[in-house]
Amino acid sequence: MYDFLYNLGNAVINFFHPKAFVASLPLLLEGMIGIFIVMAVIFILIWGLQKLSK
């Protein structure tokens, strides 16, 4: 069991590359902004439909 956890820990440590993570942050930010925009459009559409149905 110890060997399994040791190997798992090494796999996680060797898998993470801080430079690659920092380089991907602009792409992650772009995706989060896109999700926010889509959610805002859906919210506005629902709000508008509620106003029209009254």
Predicted model as a PDB file, atoms N, CA, C, CB and O in Angstrom, pLDDT in the B-factor column:
MODEL        1                                                                  
ATOM      1  N   MET A   1       0.824  -1.194   0.000  1.00 78.00           N  
ATOM      2  CA  MET A   1       0.000   0.000   0.000  1.00 78.00           C  
ATOM      3  C   MET A   1       0.867   1.257   0.000  1.00 78.00           C  
ATOM      4  CB  MET A   1      -0.937  -0.001   1.208  1.00 78.00           C  
ATOM      5  O   MET A   1       0.553   2.246  -0.663  1.00 78.00           O  
ATOM      6  N   TYR A   2       1.956   1.200   0.751  1.00 73.00           N  
ATOM      7  CA  TYR A   2       2.862   2.347   0.795  1.00 73.00           C  
ATOM      8  C   TYR A   2       3.443   2.624  -0.584  1.00 73.00           C  
ATOM      9  CB  TYR A   2       3.993   2.105   1.808  1.00 73.00           C  
ATOM     10  O   TYR A   2       3.538   3.779  -0.998  1.00 73.00           O  
ATOM     11  N   ASP A   3       3.830   1.572  -1.298  1.00 83.00           N  
ATOM     12  CA  ASP A   3       4.393   1.752  -2.642  1.00 83.00           C  
ATOM     13  C   ASP A   3       3.383   2.404  -3.578  1.00 83.00           C  
ATOM     14  CB  ASP A   3       4.847   0.404  -3.219  1.00 83.00           C  
ATOM     15  O   ASP A   3       3.740   3.266  -4.381  1.00 83.00           O  
ATOM     16  N   PHE A   4       2.137   1.996  -3.476  1.00 84.00           N  
ATOM     17  CA  PHE A   4       1.101   2.578  -4.327  1.00 84.00           C  
ATOM     18  C   PHE A   4       0.965   4.073  -4.063  1.00 84.00           C  
ATOM     19  CB  PHE A   4      -0.245   1.872  -4.096  1.00 84.00           C  
ATOM     20  O   PHE A   4       0.939   4.867  -5.003  1.00 84.00           O  
ATOM     21  N   LEU A   5       0.878   4.464  -2.789  1.00 82.00           N  
ATOM     22  CA  LEU A   5       0.730   5.874  -2.451  1.00 82.00           C  
ATOM     23  C   LEU A   5       1.977   6.666  -2.829  1.00 82.00           C  
ATOM     24  CB  LEU A   5       0.437   6.034  -0.964  1.00 82.00           C  
ATOM     25  O   LEU A   5       1.879   7.811  -3.270  1.00 82.00           O  
ATOM     26  N   TYR A   6       3.140   6.061  -2.656  1.00 81.00           N  
ATOM     27  CA  TYR A   6       4.392   6.729  -3.037  1.00 81.00           C  
ATOM     28  C   TYR A   6       4.417   6.980  -4.542  1.00 81.00           C  
ATOM     29  CB  TYR A   6       5.619   5.880  -2.613  1.00 81.00           C  
ATOM     30  O   TYR A   6       4.761   8.073  -4.991  1.00 81.00           O  
ATOM     31  N   ASN A   7       4.051   5.960  -5.315  1.00 82.00           N  
ATOM     32  CA  ASN A   7       4.042   6.115  -6.771  1.00 82.00           C  
ATOM     33  C   ASN A   7       2.974   7.107  -7.219  1.00 82.00           C  
ATOM     34  CB  ASN A   7       3.812   4.762  -7.447  1.00 82.00           C  
ATOM     35  O   ASN A   7       3.197   7.876  -8.154  1.00 82.00           O  
ATOM     36  N   LEU A   8       1.842   7.097  -6.574  1.00 81.00           N  
ATOM     37  CA  LEU A   8       0.786   8.053  -6.891  1.00 81.00           C  
ATOM     38  C   LEU A   8       1.255   9.476  -6.609  1.00 81.00           C  
ATOM     39  CB  LEU A   8      -0.488   7.740  -6.088  1.00 81.00           C  
ATOM     40  O   LEU A   8       1.037  10.376  -7.420  1.00 81.00           O  
ATOM     41  N   GLY A   9       1.885   9.678  -5.483  1.00 79.00           N  
ATOM     42  CA  GLY A   9       2.413  11.000  -5.144  1.00 79.00           C  
ATOM     43  C   GLY A   9       3.443  11.474  -6.142  1.00 79.00           C  
ATOM     44  O   GLY A   9       3.425  12.637  -6.543  1.00 79.00           O  
ATOM     45  N   ASN A  10       4.340  10.597  -6.551  1.00 81.00           N  
ATOM     46  CA  ASN A  10       5.345  10.961  -7.555  1.00 81.00           C  
ATOM     47  C   ASN A  10       4.695  11.289  -8.893  1.00 81.00           C  
ATOM     48  CB  ASN A  10       6.359   9.829  -7.730  1.00 81.00           C  
ATOM     49  O   ASN A  10       5.138  12.204  -9.587  1.00 81.00           O  
ATOM     50  N   ALA A  11       3.655  10.554  -9.260  1.00 78.00           N  
ATOM     51  CA  ALA A  11       2.967  10.823 -10.521  1.00 78.00           C  
ATOM     52  C   ALA A  11       2.330  12.203 -10.500  1.00 78.00           C  
ATOM     53  CB  ALA A  11       1.903   9.753 -10.795  1.00 78.00           C  
ATOM     54  O   ALA A  11       2.381  12.931 -11.491  1.00 78.00           O  
ATOM     55  N   VAL A  12       1.729  12.565  -9.372  1.00 75.00           N  
ATOM     56  CA  VAL A  12       1.098  13.886  -9.267  1.00 75.00           C  
ATOM     57  C   VAL A  12       2.157  14.970  -9.312  1.00 75.00           C  
ATOM     58  CB  VAL A  12       0.269  14.003  -7.969  1.00 75.00           C  
ATOM     59  O   VAL A  12       1.984  15.974 -10.003  1.00 75.00           O  
ATOM     60  N   ILE A  13       3.239  14.787  -8.596  1.00 77.00           N  
ATOM     61  CA  ILE A  13       4.299  15.797  -8.559  1.00 77.00           C  
ATOM     62  C   ILE A  13       4.944  15.957  -9.930  1.00 77.00           C  
ATOM     63  CB  ILE A  13       5.362  15.425  -7.515  1.00 77.00           C  
ATOM     64  O   ILE A  13       5.209  17.082 -10.352  1.00 77.00           O  
ATOM     65  N   ASN A  14       5.200  14.871 -10.624  1.00 74.00           N  
ATOM     66  CA  ASN A  14       5.835  14.942 -11.929  1.00 74.00           C  
ATOM     67  C   ASN A  14       4.876  15.418 -13.011  1.00 74.00           C  
ATOM     68  CB  ASN A  14       6.397  13.596 -12.300  1.00 74.00           C  
ATOM     69  O   ASN A  14       5.318  15.900 -14.053  1.00 74.00           O  
ATOM     70  N   PHE A  15       3.583  15.293 -12.785  1.00 74.00           N  
ATOM     71  CA  PHE A  15       2.592  15.701 -13.782  1.00 74.00           C  
ATOM     72  C   PHE A  15       2.406  17.206 -13.795  1.00 74.00           C  
ATOM     73  CB  PHE A  15       1.257  15.019 -13.517  1.00 74.00           C  
ATOM     74  O   PHE A  15       2.168  17.781 -14.857  1.00 74.00           O  
ATOM     75  N   PHE A  16       2.509  17.868 -12.641  1.00 75.00           N  
ATOM     76  CA  PHE A  16       2.250  19.305 -12.535  1.00 75.00           C  
ATOM     77  C   PHE A  16       3.464  20.102 -12.991  1.00 75.00           C  
ATOM     78  CB  PHE A  16       1.879  19.685 -11.091  1.00 75.00           C  
ATOM     79  O   PHE A  16       4.568  19.922 -12.477  1.00 75.00           O  
ATOM     80  N   HIS A  17       3.246  20.987 -13.963  1.00 81.00           N  
ATOM     81  CA  HIS A  17       4.311  21.851 -14.474  1.00 81.00           C  
ATOM     82  C   HIS A  17       3.872  23.303 -14.278  1.00 81.00           C  
ATOM     83  CB  HIS A  17       4.622  21.548 -15.991  1.00 81.00           C  
ATOM     84  O   HIS A  17       3.006  23.793 -15.004  1.00 81.00           O  
ATOM     85  N   PRO A  18       4.464  23.989 -13.304  1.00 83.00           N  
ATOM     86  CA  PRO A  18       4.016  25.352 -12.998  1.00 83.00           C  
ATOM     87  C   PRO A  18       4.112  26.307 -14.185  1.00 83.00           C  
ATOM     88  CB  PRO A  18       4.821  25.902 -11.855  1.00 83.00           C  
ATOM     89  O   PRO A  18       3.239  27.159 -14.351  1.00 83.00           O  
ATOM     90  N   LYS A  19       5.139  26.190 -15.005  1.00 89.00           N  
ATOM     91  CA  LYS A  19       5.281  27.095 -16.152  1.00 89.00           C  
ATOM     92  C   LYS A  19       4.161  26.881 -17.157  1.00 89.00           C  
ATOM     93  CB  LYS A  19       6.642  26.893 -16.835  1.00 89.00           C  
ATOM     94  O   LYS A  19       3.644  27.843 -17.726  1.00 89.00           O  
ATOM     95  N   ALA A  20       3.785  25.642 -17.378  1.00 86.00           N  
ATOM     96  CA  ALA A  20       2.684  25.347 -18.300  1.00 86.00           C  
ATOM     97  C   ALA A  20       1.365  25.861 -17.721  1.00 86.00           C  
ATOM     98  CB  ALA A  20       2.595  23.822 -18.579  1.00 86.00           C  
ATOM     99  O   ALA A  20       0.512  26.352 -18.461  1.00 86.00           O  
ATOM    100  N   PHE A  21       1.197  25.751 -16.420  1.00 85.00           N  
ATOM    101  CA  PHE A  21      -0.022  26.258 -15.777  1.00 85.00           C  
ATOM    102  C   PHE A  21      -0.126  27.765 -15.944  1.00 85.00           C  
ATOM    103  CB  PHE A  21      -0.045  25.889 -14.283  1.00 85.00           C  
ATOM    104  O   PHE A  21      -1.187  28.275 -16.301  1.00 85.00           O  
ATOM    105  N   VAL A  22       0.960  28.483 -15.690  1.00 92.00           N  
ATOM    106  CA  VAL A  22       0.953  29.938 -15.823  1.00 92.00           C  
ATOM    107  C   VAL A  22       0.711  30.333 -17.282  1.00 92.00           C  
ATOM    108  CB  VAL A  22       2.286  30.539 -15.313  1.00 92.00           C  
ATOM    109  O   VAL A  22       0.023  31.317 -17.551  1.00 92.00           O  
ATOM    110  N   ALA A  23       1.273  29.573 -18.219  1.00 93.00           N  
ATOM    111  CA  ALA A  23       1.075  29.878 -19.629  1.00 93.00           C  
ATOM    112  C   ALA A  23      -0.373  29.652 -20.060  1.00 93.00           C  
ATOM    113  CB  ALA A  23       2.008  29.034 -20.479  1.00 93.00           C  
ATOM    114  O   ALA A  23      -0.837  30.280 -21.012  1.00 93.00           O  
ATOM    115  N   SER A  24      -1.087  28.771 -19.378  1.00 93.00           N  
ATOM    116  CA  SER A  24      -2.479  28.482 -19.749  1.00 93.00           C  
ATOM    117  C   SER A  24      -3.481  29.431 -19.095  1.00 93.00           C  
ATOM    118  CB  SER A  24      -2.822  27.057 -19.375  1.00 93.00           C  
ATOM    119  O   SER A  24      -4.663  29.396 -19.438  1.00 93.00           O  
ATOM    120  N   LEU A  25      -3.045  30.267 -18.174  1.00 95.00           N  
ATOM    121  CA  LEU A  25      -3.977  31.152 -17.475  1.00 95.00           C  
ATOM    122  C   LEU A  25      -4.743  32.095 -18.405  1.00 95.00           C  
ATOM    123  CB  LEU A  25      -3.229  31.961 -16.457  1.00 95.00           C  
ATOM    124  O   LEU A  25      -5.940  32.284 -18.190  1.00 95.00           O  
ATOM    125  N   PRO A  26      -4.122  32.701 -19.431  1.00 96.00           N  
ATOM    126  CA  PRO A  26      -4.922  33.545 -20.329  1.00 96.00           C  
ATOM    127  C   PRO A  26      -6.046  32.779 -21.028  1.00 96.00           C  
ATOM    128  CB  PRO A  26      -4.025  34.176 -21.372  1.00 96.00           C  
ATOM    129  O   PRO A  26      -7.143  33.310 -21.201  1.00 96.00           O  
ATOM    130  N   LEU A  27      -5.784  31.559 -21.422  1.00 96.00           N  
ATOM    131  CA  LEU A  27      -6.815  30.745 -22.053  1.00 96.00           C  
ATOM    132  C   LEU A  27      -7.919  30.398 -21.066  1.00 96.00           C  
ATOM    133  CB  LEU A  27      -6.208  29.471 -22.631  1.00 96.00           C  
ATOM    134  O   LEU A  27      -9.097  30.409 -21.423  1.00 96.00           O  
ATOM    135  N   LEU A  28      -7.548  30.090 -19.828  1.00 96.00           N  
ATOM    136  CA  LEU A  28      -8.541  29.822 -18.795  1.00 96.00           C  
ATOM    137  C   LEU A  28      -9.394  31.063 -18.528  1.00 96.00           C  
ATOM    138  CB  LEU A  28      -7.855  29.357 -17.500  1.00 96.00           C  
ATOM    139  O   LEU A  28     -10.608  30.954 -18.357  1.00 96.00           O  
ATOM    140  N   LEU A  29      -8.779  32.220 -18.492  1.00 97.00           N  
ATOM    141  CA  LEU A  29      -9.511  33.469 -18.274  1.00 97.00           C  
ATOM    142  C   LEU A  29     -10.479  33.731 -19.423  1.00 97.00           C  
ATOM    143  CB  LEU A  29      -8.534  34.649 -18.122  1.00 97.00           C  
ATOM    144  O   LEU A  29     -11.612  34.154 -19.197  1.00 97.00           O  
ATOM    145  N   GLU A  30     -10.040  33.483 -20.640  1.00 97.00           N  
ATOM    146  CA  GLU A  30     -10.913  33.670 -21.811  1.00 97.00           C  
ATOM    147  C   GLU A  30     -12.130  32.750 -21.726  1.00 97.00           C  
ATOM    148  CB  GLU A  30     -10.131  33.398 -23.122  1.00 97.00           C  
ATOM    149  O   GLU A  30     -13.246  33.165 -22.037  1.00 97.00           O  
ATOM    150  N   GLY A  31     -11.920  31.526 -21.313  1.00 97.00           N  
ATOM    151  CA  GLY A  31     -13.029  30.592 -21.171  1.00 97.00           C  
ATOM    152  C   GLY A  31     -13.996  31.015 -20.082  1.00 97.00           C  
ATOM    153  O   GLY A  31     -15.210  30.907 -20.255  1.00 97.00           O  
ATOM    154  N   MET A  32     -13.474  31.496 -18.960  1.00 98.00           N  
ATOM    155  CA  MET A  32     -14.344  31.935 -17.871  1.00 98.00           C  
ATOM    156  C   MET A  32     -15.157  33.164 -18.283  1.00 98.00           C  
ATOM    157  CB  MET A  32     -13.514  32.244 -16.615  1.00 98.00           C  
ATOM    158  O   MET A  32     -16.326  33.282 -17.915  1.00 98.00           O  
ATOM    159  N   ILE A  33     -14.553  34.070 -19.034  1.00 98.00           N  
ATOM    160  CA  ILE A  33     -15.283  35.243 -19.523  1.00 98.00           C  
ATOM    161  C   ILE A  33     -16.382  34.797 -20.481  1.00 98.00           C  
ATOM    162  CB  ILE A  33     -14.321  36.245 -20.223  1.00 98.00           C  
ATOM    163  O   ILE A  33     -17.490  35.331 -20.441  1.00 98.00           O  
ATOM    164  N   GLY A  34     -16.090  33.830 -21.337  1.00 98.00           N  
ATOM    165  CA  GLY A  34     -17.095  33.307 -22.254  1.00 98.00           C  
ATOM    166  C   GLY A  34     -18.263  32.689 -21.520  1.00 98.00           C  
ATOM    167  O   GLY A  34     -19.416  32.899 -21.897  1.00 98.00           O  
ATOM    168  N   ILE A  35     -17.982  31.933 -20.481  1.00 98.00           N  
ATOM    169  CA  ILE A  35     -19.054  31.328 -19.675  1.00 98.00           C  
ATOM    170  C   ILE A  35     -19.888  32.426 -19.019  1.00 98.00           C  
ATOM    171  CB  ILE A  35     -18.467  30.372 -18.593  1.00 98.00           C  
ATOM    172  O   ILE A  35     -21.115  32.337 -18.993  1.00 98.00           O  
ATOM    173  N   PHE A  36     -19.242  33.445 -18.496  1.00 98.00           N  
ATOM    174  CA  PHE A  36     -19.967  34.550 -17.854  1.00 98.00           C  
ATOM    175  C   PHE A  36     -20.874  35.255 -18.849  1.00 98.00           C  
ATOM    176  CB  PHE A  36     -18.984  35.555 -17.238  1.00 98.00           C  
ATOM    177  O   PHE A  36     -22.008  35.597 -18.515  1.00 98.00           O  
ATOM    178  N   ILE A  37     -20.385  35.481 -20.077  1.00 98.00           N  
ATOM    179  CA  ILE A  37     -21.191  36.149 -21.098  1.00 98.00           C  
ATOM    180  C   ILE A  37     -22.411  35.308 -21.463  1.00 98.00           C  
ATOM    181  CB  ILE A  37     -20.346  36.429 -22.351  1.00 98.00           C  
ATOM    182  O   ILE A  37     -23.516  35.838 -21.581  1.00 98.00           O  
ATOM    183  N   VAL A  38     -22.220  34.011 -21.641  1.00 98.00           N  
ATOM    184  CA  VAL A  38     -23.348  33.131 -21.978  1.00 98.00           C  
ATOM    185  C   VAL A  38     -24.376  33.118 -20.844  1.00 98.00           C  
ATOM    186  CB  VAL A  38     -22.848  31.691 -22.262  1.00 98.00           C  
ATOM    187  O   VAL A  38     -25.580  33.166 -21.097  1.00 98.00           O  
ATOM    188  N   MET A  39     -23.910  33.055 -19.613  1.00 98.00           N  
ATOM    189  CA  MET A  39     -24.839  33.076 -18.480  1.00 98.00           C  
ATOM    190  C   MET A  39     -25.600  34.401 -18.425  1.00 98.00           C  
ATOM    191  CB  MET A  39     -24.081  32.844 -17.157  1.00 98.00           C  
ATOM    192  O   MET A  39     -26.792  34.411 -18.118  1.00 98.00           O  
ATOM    193  N   ALA A  40     -24.933  35.513 -18.717  1.00 98.00           N  
ATOM    194  CA  ALA A  40     -25.589  36.816 -18.708  1.00 98.00           C  
ATOM    195  C   ALA A  40     -26.647  36.889 -19.806  1.00 98.00           C  
ATOM    196  CB  ALA A  40     -24.555  37.942 -18.886  1.00 98.00           C  
ATOM    197  O   ALA A  40     -27.731  37.427 -19.580  1.00 98.00           O  
ATOM    198  N   VAL A  41     -26.350  36.358 -20.987  1.00 98.00           N  
ATOM    199  CA  VAL A  41     -27.327  36.360 -22.085  1.00 98.00           C  
ATOM    200  C   VAL A  41     -28.543  35.524 -21.712  1.00 98.00           C  
ATOM    201  CB  VAL A  41     -26.690  35.823 -23.387  1.00 98.00           C  
ATOM    202  O   VAL A  41     -29.676  35.942 -21.954  1.00 98.00           O  
ATOM    203  N   ILE A  42     -28.327  34.363 -21.133  1.00 98.00           N  
ATOM    204  CA  ILE A  42     -29.446  33.518 -20.712  1.00 98.00           C  
ATOM    205  C   ILE A  42     -30.276  34.239 -19.650  1.00 98.00           C  
ATOM    206  CB  ILE A  42     -28.934  32.160 -20.169  1.00 98.00           C  
ATOM    207  O   ILE A  42     -31.505  34.212 -19.704  1.00 98.00           O  
ATOM    208  N   PHE A  43     -29.618  34.878 -18.693  1.00 98.00           N  
ATOM    209  CA  PHE A  43     -30.333  35.624 -17.659  1.00 98.00           C  
ATOM    210  C   PHE A  43     -31.180  36.736 -18.270  1.00 98.00           C  
ATOM    211  CB  PHE A  43     -29.347  36.210 -16.647  1.00 98.00           C  
ATOM    212  O   PHE A  43     -32.334  36.921 -17.884  1.00 98.00           O  
ATOM    213  N   ILE A  44     -30.614  37.471 -19.216  1.00 98.00           N  
ATOM    214  CA  ILE A  44     -31.349  38.570 -19.852  1.00 98.00           C  
ATOM    215  C   ILE A  44     -32.529  38.036 -20.658  1.00 98.00           C  
ATOM    216  CB  ILE A  44     -30.414  39.390 -20.762  1.00 98.00           C  
ATOM    217  O   ILE A  44     -33.603  38.636 -20.652  1.00 98.00           O  
ATOM    218  N   LEU A  45     -32.341  36.923 -21.346  1.00 97.00           N  
ATOM    219  CA  LEU A  45     -33.450  36.332 -22.102  1.00 97.00           C  
ATOM    220  C   LEU A  45     -34.582  35.888 -21.181  1.00 97.00           C  
ATOM    221  CB  LEU A  45     -32.956  35.143 -22.928  1.00 97.00           C  
ATOM    222  O   LEU A  45     -35.751  36.135 -21.478  1.00 97.00           O  
ATOM    223  N   ILE A  46     -34.254  35.245 -20.084  1.00 97.00           N  
ATOM    224  CA  ILE A  46     -35.279  34.814 -19.130  1.00 97.00           C  
ATOM    225  C   ILE A  46     -35.980  36.020 -18.530  1.00 97.00           C  
ATOM    226  CB  ILE A  46     -34.661  33.949 -18.016  1.00 97.00           C  
ATOM    227  O   ILE A  46     -37.205  36.023 -18.402  1.00 97.00           O  
ATOM    228  N   TRP A  47     -35.232  37.030 -18.167  1.00 96.00           N  
ATOM    229  CA  TRP A  47     -35.820  38.243 -17.603  1.00 96.00           C  
ATOM    230  C   TRP A  47     -36.758  38.901 -18.613  1.00 96.00           C  
ATOM    231  CB  TRP A  47     -34.717  39.231 -17.173  1.00 96.00           C  
ATOM    232  O   TRP A  47     -37.857  39.329 -18.260  1.00 96.00           O  
ATOM    233  N   GLY A  48     -36.321  38.980 -19.869  1.00 96.00           N  
ATOM    234  CA  GLY A  48     -37.153  39.572 -20.914  1.00 96.00           C  
ATOM    235  C   GLY A  48     -38.418  38.774 -21.165  1.00 96.00           C  
ATOM    236  O   GLY A  48     -39.483  39.358 -21.362  1.00 96.00           O  
ATOM    237  N   LEU A  49     -38.324  37.462 -21.161  1.00 96.00           N  
ATOM    238  CA  LEU A  49     -39.513  36.620 -21.352  1.00 96.00           C  
ATOM    239  C   LEU A  49     -40.491  36.769 -20.198  1.00 96.00           C  
ATOM    240  CB  LEU A  49     -39.110  35.152 -21.501  1.00 96.00           C  
ATOM    241  O   LEU A  49     -41.705  36.735 -20.400  1.00 96.00           O  
ATOM    242  N   GLN A  50     -39.974  36.933 -19.006  1.00 95.00           N  
ATOM    243  CA  GLN A  50     -40.858  37.153 -17.843  1.00 95.00           C  
ATOM    244  C   GLN A  50     -41.591  38.494 -17.972  1.00 95.00           C  
ATOM    245  CB  GLN A  50     -40.039  37.116 -16.516  1.00 95.00           C  
ATOM    246  O   GLN A  50     -42.766  38.598 -17.618  1.00 95.00           O  
ATOM    247  N   LYS A  51     -40.903  39.504 -18.472  1.00 94.00           N  
ATOM    248  CA  LYS A  51     -41.523  40.827 -18.642  1.00 94.00           C  
ATOM    249  C   LYS A  51     -42.603  40.761 -19.729  1.00 94.00           C  
ATOM    250  CB  LYS A  51     -40.446  41.899 -19.007  1.00 94.00           C  
ATOM    251  O   LYS A  51     -43.650  41.396 -19.597  1.00 94.00           O  
ATOM    252  N   LEU A  52     -42.359  40.004 -20.793  1.00 94.00           N  
ATOM    253  CA  LEU A  52     -43.314  39.913 -21.891  1.00 94.00           C  
ATOM    254  C   LEU A  52     -44.555  39.109 -21.500  1.00 94.00           C  
ATOM    255  CB  LEU A  52     -42.650  39.283 -23.107  1.00 94.00           C  
ATOM    256  O   LEU A  52     -45.642  39.385 -22.008  1.00 94.00           O  
ATOM    257  N   SER A  53     -44.422  38.145 -20.631  1.00 89.00           N  
ATOM    258  CA  SER A  53     -45.533  37.283 -20.286  1.00 89.00           C  
ATOM    259  C   SER A  53     -46.493  37.891 -19.272  1.00 89.00           C  
ATOM    260  CB  SER A  53     -45.015  36.001 -19.762  1.00 89.00           C  
ATOM    261  O   SER A  53     -47.573  37.342 -19.057  1.00 89.00           O  
ATOM    262  N   LYS A  54     -46.137  38.997 -18.649  1.00 77.00           N  
ATOM    263  CA  LYS A  54     -47.009  39.620 -17.648  1.00 77.00           C  
ATOM    264  C   LYS A  54     -48.119  40.397 -18.303  1.00 77.00           C  
ATOM    265  CB  LYS A  54     -46.214  40.534 -16.734  1.00 77.00           C  
ATOM    266  O   LYS A  54     -48.950  40.988 -17.612  1.00 77.00           O  
TER     267      LYS A  54                                                      
ENDMDL                                                                          
END                                                                             
